[in-house]
Amino acid sequence: MTSERVRRPGPSVRTRVVEHSADGRVAREDRLITEEPLEIRVRAGGLEARRAWVTMRTPGHDFELAAG
């Protein structure tokens, strides 16, 4: 068994883009915002938790999301 862990993306990732214009094209690096799903569950009256909805969130900003 290996001890390597899968690296999860942060709030943004780097990628290469090509800009096209009348003068030609230019390759450069850019940053893209990442998102991942967050499932909200509700439990009431001693019943099992049930999925209420799923929303998209920016990884690493859980406190801001919970604070509203």
C-alpha positions as CSV (number, residue, x, y, z in Angstrom):
1,M,0.0,0.0,0.0
2,T,1.4,3.4,-0.9
3,S,1.2,6.4,1.4
4,E,0.6,8.9,-1.5
5,R,-2.5,10.9,-1.1
6,V,-4.5,12.3,-4.0
7,R,-4.0,16.1,-4.1
8,R,-7.3,17.9,-4.2
9,P,-7.5,21.2,-6.2
10,G,-7.5,24.4,-4.3
11,P,-9.7,27.5,-5.0
12,S,-8.0,27.8,-8.4
13,V,-5.8,25.9,-10.8
14,R,-3.3,27.0,-13.4
15,T,-3.9,26.2,-17.0
16,R,-2.5,27.1,-20.4
17,V,-4.7,29.2,-22.8
18,V,-4.2,30.5,-26.3
19,E,-5.5,34.0,-27.1
20,H,-6.5,34.6,-30.7
21,S,-6.7,38.1,-32.2
22,A,-6.3,39.9,-35.5
23,D,-2.5,40.1,-34.8
24,G,-2.2,36.4,-34.3
25,R,-2.2,34.1,-31.3
26,V,-0.4,34.2,-27.9
27,A,0.0,31.3,-25.6
28,R,0.0,32.1,-21.8
29,E,-0.8,30.7,-18.4
30,D,-4.1,31.6,-16.7
31,R,-5.9,30.6,-13.4
32,L,-9.3,29.1,-13.3
33,I,-11.6,29.0,-10.3
34,T,-12.6,25.5,-9.2
35,E,-15.8,24.4,-7.6
36,E,-17.0,21.1,-6.0
37,P,-20.4,20.0,-4.8
38,L,-21.5,20.3,-1.2
39,E,-24.5,18.2,-0.1
40,I,-26.7,19.7,2.6
41,R,-28.5,17.2,4.8
42,V,-31.3,17.8,7.3
43,R,-32.2,15.6,10.3
44,A,-35.2,16.2,12.5
45,G,-37.4,14.4,15.0
46,G,-34.9,11.5,15.5
47,L,-35.2,10.5,11.8
48,E,-32.3,9.7,9.6
49,A,-30.6,12.6,7.9
50,R,-31.9,13.2,4.4
51,R,-30.4,15.2,1.5
52,A,-32.1,18.6,1.3
53,W,-30.1,20.0,-1.7
54,V,-26.7,20.2,-3.3
55,T,-24.9,23.4,-4.0
56,M,-21.5,24.2,-5.6
57,R,-18.8,25.8,-3.5
58,T,-15.2,27.0,-3.9
59,P,-12.9,24.6,-2.1
60,G,-11.2,26.1,1.0
61,H,-13.9,28.6,1.8
62,D,-16.1,26.5,4.1
63,F,-16.1,29.1,6.9
64,E,-17.3,31.9,4.6
65,L,-20.0,29.6,3.2
66,A,-21.2,28.6,6.7
67,A,-21.1,32.2,7.9
68,G,-23.4,33.2,5.0
